Amino acid sequence: TTLSPFVAAPLPDPEAGAVIELDQLARFFENPARGFLQRLRVDLEERPELVQDREPIDPNALEQYDVGQRLFERALRGESLDSVEALLRAEGLLPLGSPGRAWFSELVPEVREIGRAARGIAGEERLPPQPVEIELEGARVQGVLSSVWRGAQLRCSYSRVKAKNLVALWVCHLALSAARPSEHTGSSALVGRPRKA
């Protein structure tokens, strides 16, 4: 059996004057294979999960990330996490009773530690969103970076640090440095949970 090539010829270059969104460019370098297939118009959108018909006892990875990210965003803004448990419980995001209380009490110190690390690197002052526009050969890269602080450009979340996150940060670091060479501090940082051993 003879198989035909998946792609018979190089993909066409972007049209002259094309605009490339910075977020889209960073996502491409996070996962080039996905970006390549999207250029071929292959649908890789994630399908919504079915709603569970029972109360969660042991949160899965996605539920843990959702709660952790909400707490982390508050910690990054310097807000107290002490009053959040009741809110998360009311939204149905915590397991009922003692399992929920125990899980929340384990989660909060970890989130606070990540928040302190992020603020220690970036400083206390978050700058307004920074518009970025760079002229390249035949195309223009533009976007807005919303995580620029006085001390550094910061990409941070409750998720575990992965190599693809570093690549995306590097793309945004280059964009900010090229667009605002006199204003950018030259520092960019990625903050998150450590990778599993």
Sequence and secondary structure as in RCSB ss.txt:
>XXXX:A:sequence
TTLSPFVAAPLPDPEAGAVIELDQLARFFENPARGFLQRLRVDLEERPELVQDREPIDPNALEQYDVGQRLFERA
LRGESLDSVEALLRAEGLLPLGSPGRAWFSELVPEVREIGRAARGIAGEERLPPQPVEIELEGARVQGVLSSVWR
GAQLRCSYSRVKAKNLVALWVCHLALSAARPSEHTGSSALVGRPRKA
>XXXX:A:secstr
     S SS      TTEEEEHHHHHHHHH HHHHHHHHTT           SS  SS  HHHHHHHHHHHHHHH
HTT  STTHHHHHHHTT S SHHHHHHHHHHHHHHHHHHHHHHHHHH S B   EEEEEEETTEEEEEEE  BBS
S EEEEEEEE  HHHHHHHHHHHHHHHHH TTT  S EEEEEE    
